[in-house]
Amino acid sequence: QVQLVESGGGLVQPGESLRLSCVISGNILRVNVMGWFRQAPGKQREFVAMLRTDRSENYADSLKGRFTISRDTAKNTVYLQMNSLEFDDTGVYYCAAGNYGMDYWGTGTLVTVSS
């Protein structure tokens, strides 16, 4: 199996930045796509960013340019760099990975943007 361990969530002020980390372990060869999703209070889960092993990237239109997904292959870690955070960015952020679909998920980390 593949295991995902997330870290980096917390409380930040509007305009500040935060970087989430997700360490992927287990059968790494089965992982071809990695991504981040989030769920704001009272709303449905939404797509945030995706990264494939061929280095191609995909972002939610509203977040493109402000959020950046990246990976460190030596550390088997995927990151989500979040800049210029806004109140609406508050939510539980989930790391996910899989072959072509998102077969494996982390438990989520809470990001709260508040003054």
Disulfide bonds with the S-S distance in Angstrom:
Cys22-Cys95 2.15
